[in-house]
Amino acid sequence: MKLYIVVLLAILGIAHATEFQCWNFKSTDTLREQYLSSITKLRKQISEGNAQCNQTKCPQGQNIYKLNWDCELELKAQEAVDQCKLNVKEPAGYSQIIKKVKATCNPTKVLKKQIEEWWTTAVTNAGVANPPVNKAGLEDFAKLANGRATKIGCAQKNCNEQLFVACVVNEPI
């Protein structure tokens, strides 16, 4: 009887530790958490009116929904990066960002920096008007900041010392 309780507790502990429960073995829960928390932090800055745009604040966002990780969107992102190229067709009905980064074999070291770069480089180079308007150079920023988006999945692949990183969001721009 005691053995059954120990086995049950072990199984429950393992199930609890695997928070995302995705079946893409090319990624880890650590990477998933890094993607989600980094993007959520940046979106929260917009919703609170604290996001930086050059020397001022970006316009405060309204109705910005919480992002949740989606394993199926992660698989769509994985399909994109597995091609080891940037010009992968965006899945119908979704927004997609793909970037190539010179990187080490360990994607954990570069992901946070890369996500912030998608965000801040676009804003710094193009600027965000008040009210925000469609503007060349803000495409990646707009996809991540899209307040209607509620689901995201990201993936990465090292292709000949180039790290391809992609995120797919459930709400098209």
C-alpha positions as a Markdown table, in Angstrom:
| # | Residue | x | y | z |
|---|---|---|---|---|
| 1 | Met | 0.0 | 0.0 | 0.0 |
| 2 | Lys | 2.8 | 2.4 | 0.9 |
| 3 | Leu | 4.5 | 1.7 | -2.4 |
| 4 | Tyr | 1.4 | 2.7 | -4.3 |
| 5 | Ile | 1.2 | 6.0 | -2.5 |
| 6 | Val | 4.9 | 6.7 | -3.2 |
| 7 | Val | 4.4 | 5.9 | -6.9 |
| 8 | Leu | 1.3 | 8.0 | -7.1 |
| 9 | Leu | 3.0 | 11.0 | -5.4 |
| 10 | Ala | 6.0 | 10.5 | -7.8 |
| 11 | Ile | 3.6 | 10.6 | -10.8 |
| 12 | Leu | 1.8 | 13.6 | -9.5 |
| 13 | Gly | 5.1 | 15.4 | -8.9 |
| 14 | Ile | 6.2 | 14.7 | -12.4 |
| 15 | Ala | 2.9 | 15.9 | -13.9 |
| 16 | His | 3.0 | 19.1 | -11.9 |
| 17 | Ala | 6.6 | 19.8 | -12.8 |
| 18 | Thr | 5.8 | 19.6 | -16.6 |
| 19 | Glu | 3.8 | 22.8 | -16.6 |
| 20 | Phe | 3.3 | 23.3 | -20.4 |
| 21 | Gln | 2.9 | 19.6 | -21.3 |
| 22 | Cys | 3.9 | 20.2 | -24.9 |
| 23 | Trp | 4.9 | 17.3 | -27.1 |
| 24 | Asn | 7.6 | 19.1 | -29.1 |
| 25 | Phe | 10.8 | 17.6 | -27.7 |
| 26 | Lys | 13.0 | 20.1 | -29.6 |
| 27 | Ser | 12.2 | 22.6 | -26.8 |
| 28 | Thr | 12.0 | 22.7 | -23.1 |
| 29 | Asp | 9.7 | 24.1 | -20.4 |
| 30 | Thr | 12.6 | 26.5 | -19.5 |
| 31 | Leu | 12.7 | 27.9 | -23.0 |
| 32 | Arg | 8.9 | 28.1 | -23.1 |
| 33 | Glu | 8.8 | 30.0 | -19.9 |
| 34 | Gln | 11.5 | 32.4 | -21.1 |
| 35 | Tyr | 9.6 | 33.2 | -24.3 |
| 36 | Leu | 6.3 | 33.7 | -22.5 |
| 37 | Ser | 7.6 | 35.7 | -19.6 |
| 38 | Ser | 9.8 | 38.0 | -21.7 |
| 39 | Ile | 6.9 | 38.8 | -24.1 |
| 40 | Thr | 4.4 | 39.1 | -21.3 |
| 41 | Lys | 6.6 | 41.6 | -19.5 |
| 42 | Leu | 6.9 | 43.8 | -22.6 |
| 43 | Arg | 3.1 | 43.6 | -23.3 |
| 44 | Lys | 2.4 | 44.6 | -19.7 |
| 45 | Gln | 4.5 | 47.7 | -20.1 |
| 46 | Ile | 2.3 | 48.8 | -22.9 |
| 47 | Ser | -0.9 | 48.1 | -21.0 |
| 48 | Glu | 0.4 | 50.1 | -18.1 |
| 49 | Gly | 1.7 | 53.0 | -20.3 |
| 50 | Asn | 5.3 | 52.4 | -19.2 |
| 51 | Ala | 6.8 | 51.1 | -22.5 |
| 52 | Gln | 9.7 | 53.2 | -23.8 |
| 53 | Cys | 9.5 | 54.6 | -27.3 |
| 54 | Asn | 12.7 | 56.5 | -28.1 |
| 55 | Gln | 12.9 | 59.3 | -25.6 |
| 56 | Thr | 9.3 | 59.1 | -24.5 |
| 57 | Lys | 6.6 | 56.6 | -23.5 |
| 58 | Cys | 4.6 | 54.6 | -26.1 |
| 59 | Pro | 0.9 | 55.2 | -26.2 |
| 60 | Gln | -0.8 | 53.2 | -23.5 |
| 61 | Gly | -2.5 | 50.1 | -24.8 |
| 62 | Gln | -6.1 | 49.2 | -24.0 |
| 63 | Asn | -7.7 | 45.8 | -23.9 |
| 64 | Ile | -4.4 | 43.9 | -24.0 |
| 65 | Tyr | -5.3 | 40.3 | -23.2 |
| 66 | Lys | -3.1 | 37.9 | -21.3 |
| 67 | Leu | -1.0 | 35.6 | -23.5 |
| 68 | Asn | -1.0 | 31.9 | -22.8 |
| 69 | Trp | 1.3 | 29.3 | -24.2 |
| 70 | Asp | -0.1 | 27.1 | -27.0 |
| 71 | Cys | 1.6 | 23.8 | -27.9 |
| 72 | Glu | 0.0 | 23.7 | -31.4 |
| 73 | Leu | 1.4 | 27.2 | -32.2 |
| 74 | Glu | 4.8 | 26.1 | -30.9 |
| 75 | Leu | 4.6 | 23.3 | -33.4 |
| 76 | Lys | 3.8 | 25.8 | -36.2 |
| 77 | Ala | 6.8 | 27.8 | -35.1 |
| 78 | Gln | 9.0 | 24.7 | -35.1 |
| 79 | Glu | 7.9 | 23.8 | -38.6 |
| 80 | Ala | 9.0 | 27.3 | -39.7 |
| 81 | Val | 12.5 | 27.2 | -38.0 |
| 82 | Asp | 13.1 | 23.6 | -39.1 |
| 83 | Gln | 13.3 | 25.0 | -42.7 |
| 84 | Cys | 16.4 | 27.1 | -41.7 |
| 85 | Lys | 15.3 | 30.1 | -43.7 |
| 86 | Leu | 13.7 | 33.5 | -43.1 |
| 87 | Asn | 11.1 | 33.6 | -45.9 |
| 88 | Val | 8.8 | 30.9 | -44.6 |
| 89 | Lys | 5.1 | 31.5 | -45.4 |
| 90 | Glu | 3.1 | 32.7 | -42.4 |
| 91 | Pro | 0.4 | 30.2 | -41.4 |
| 92 | Ala | -3.1 | 31.3 | -42.5 |
| 93 | Gly | -5.0 | 33.1 | -39.8 |
| 94 | Tyr | -1.9 | 33.7 | -37.6 |
| 95 | Ser | 1.0 | 36.2 | -37.2 |
| 96 | Gln | 4.5 | 34.9 | -37.4 |
| 97 | Ile | 8.0 | 36.3 | -36.6 |
| 98 | Ile | 11.1 | 34.6 | -37.8 |
| 99 | Lys | 14.6 | 35.8 | -37.1 |
| 100 | Lys | 18.1 | 34.5 | -37.5 |
| 101 | Val | 20.7 | 35.1 | -34.8 |
| 102 | Lys | 24.4 | 34.3 | -34.7 |
| 103 | Ala | 24.5 | 32.2 | -31.6 |
| 104 | Thr | 26.0 | 29.4 | -29.6 |
| 105 | Cys | 24.4 | 26.0 | -29.4 |
| 106 | Asn | 22.6 | 27.1 | -26.2 |
| 107 | Pro | 19.5 | 29.2 | -27.2 |
| 108 | Thr | 18.8 | 30.1 | -23.6 |
| 109 | Lys | 21.6 | 32.7 | -23.6 |
| 110 | Val | 20.2 | 34.6 | -26.5 |
| 111 | Leu | 16.4 | 34.4 | -26.4 |
| 112 | Lys | 15.7 | 37.1 | -23.9 |
| 113 | Lys | 18.0 | 39.5 | -25.7 |
| 114 | Gln | 16.5 | 38.5 | -29.1 |
| 115 | Ile | 12.9 | 39.1 | -27.9 |
| 116 | Glu | 13.7 | 42.5 | -26.5 |
| 117 | Glu | 15.5 | 43.3 | -29.7 |
| 118 | Trp | 12.4 | 42.5 | -31.8 |
| 119 | Trp | 10.6 | 44.9 | -29.6 |
| 120 | Thr | 13.0 | 47.8 | -28.9 |
| 121 | Thr | 14.9 | 47.9 | -32.2 |
| 122 | Ala | 11.6 | 48.3 | -34.1 |
| 123 | Val | 10.3 | 51.0 | -31.8 |
| 124 | Thr | 13.7 | 52.9 | -31.7 |
| 125 | Asn | 14.1 | 52.8 | -35.5 |
| 126 | Ala | 10.5 | 53.5 | -36.6 |
| 127 | Gly | 8.9 | 55.1 | -33.5 |
| 128 | Val | 5.4 | 54.6 | -32.4 |
| 129 | Ala | 3.0 | 57.5 | -33.0 |
| 130 | Asn | 0.1 | 58.4 | -30.8 |
| 131 | Pro | -2.3 | 57.1 | -31.8 |
| 132 | Pro | -0.4 | 54.1 | -33.2 |
| 133 | Val | -0.5 | 53.7 | -36.9 |
| 134 | Asn | 0.7 | 51.1 | -39.4 |
| 135 | Lys | 4.3 | 52.0 | -40.1 |
| 136 | Ala | 7.1 | 50.2 | -41.9 |
| 137 | Gly | 9.5 | 48.7 | -39.5 |
| 138 | Leu | 7.0 | 48.0 | -36.7 |
| 139 | Glu | 5.7 | 44.7 | -38.1 |
| 140 | Asp | 7.4 | 42.5 | -35.5 |
| 141 | Phe | 6.5 | 44.9 | -32.7 |
| 142 | Ala | 2.9 | 45.0 | -33.8 |
| 143 | Lys | 2.6 | 41.2 | -33.9 |
| 144 | Leu | 3.9 | 40.8 | -30.3 |
| 145 | Ala | 2.0 | 43.9 | -29.0 |
| 146 | Asn | -1.3 | 43.0 | -30.6 |
| 147 | Gly | -3.7 | 43.2 | -27.6 |
| 148 | Arg | -6.2 | 40.8 | -29.2 |
| 149 | Ala | -3.7 | 38.0 | -29.2 |
| 150 | Thr | -4.3 | 35.4 | -26.4 |
| 151 | Lys | -2.1 | 32.5 | -27.5 |
| 152 | Ile | 1.6 | 32.2 | -28.5 |
| 153 | Gly | 4.0 | 29.5 | -29.4 |
| 154 | Cys | 7.7 | 29.9 | -30.1 |
| 155 | Ala | 10.5 | 27.6 | -31.2 |
| 156 | Gln | 14.1 | 27.6 | -32.2 |
| 157 | Lys | 16.6 | 25.6 | -34.2 |
| 158 | Asn | 20.4 | 25.8 | -34.6 |
| 159 | Cys | 21.2 | 25.6 | -38.3 |
| 160 | Asn | 24.9 | 25.7 | -39.1 |
| 161 | Glu | 25.8 | 28.0 | -36.2 |
| 162 | Gln | 22.8 | 30.3 | -37.0 |
| 163 | Leu | 19.9 | 30.2 | -34.5 |
| 164 | Phe | 16.5 | 30.5 | -36.1 |
| 165 | Val | 13.9 | 31.7 | -33.7 |
| 166 | Ala | 10.2 | 32.0 | -34.5 |
| 167 | Cys | 7.0 | 32.9 | -32.7 |
| 168 | Val | 3.4 | 32.3 | -33.9 |
| 169 | Val | 0.6 | 34.3 | -32.4 |
| 170 | Asn | -3.1 | 33.4 | -32.8 |
| 171 | Glu | -4.3 | 36.8 | -33.9 |
| 172 | Pro | -3.2 | 38.0 | -37.4 |
| 173 | Ile | -2.2 | 41.6 | -38.0 |
